[in-house]
């Protein structure tokens, strides 16, 4: 499911992700999928690179 979401977003030109950002997105999507509680949106105001 996560792989399909990444391919869909990249295929439609929505995002271009490097490997580190793909890993972060995979982690976030998997947490949301297997979580027992509700998901809450998070606004990222920073960057993965400092």
C-alpha positions as a printed Julia matrix, in Angstrom:
50×3 Matrix{Float64}:
  0.0    0.0     0.0
  2.81   2.4     0.91
  4.77   1.51   -2.23
  1.66   2.13   -4.34
  1.16   5.55   -2.72
  4.78   6.56   -3.38
  4.62   5.41   -7.01
  1.33   7.24   -7.53
  2.65  10.53   -6.13
  5.91  10.33   -8.08
  4.14   9.2   -11.27
  1.77  12.15  -11.19
  4.6   14.61  -10.56
  3.27  15.49   -7.09
  6.63  14.95   -5.37
 10.23  14.08   -6.15
 11.73  12.32   -3.14
 15.3   11.28   -2.43
 15.9    8.0    -0.61
 16.02   9.59    2.87
 12.71  11.38    2.37
 11.14   8.21    0.95
 12.2    6.36    4.09
 10.68   9.07    6.3
  7.43   8.99    4.32
  7.27   5.18    4.43
  7.76   5.3     8.19
  5.02   7.91    8.63
  2.56   6.07    6.39
  3.17   2.74    8.12
  2.68   4.31   11.55
 -0.61   5.81   10.36
 -1.76   2.48    8.89
 -1.01   0.32   11.92
 -1.84   2.83   14.64
 -4.6    1.94   17.07
 -5.52   5.58   17.64
 -6.62   8.4    15.41
 -4.1   10.16   13.23
 -3.51  13.88   13.62
 -2.01  16.16   10.99
  1.44  17.54   11.7
  2.78  20.66   10.04
  6.48  20.32    9.33
  8.12  23.71    9.63
 11.67  22.42    9.35
 13.69  20.21    7.09
 15.32  16.82    7.26
 18.6   18.56    6.48
 20.14  20.94    8.99
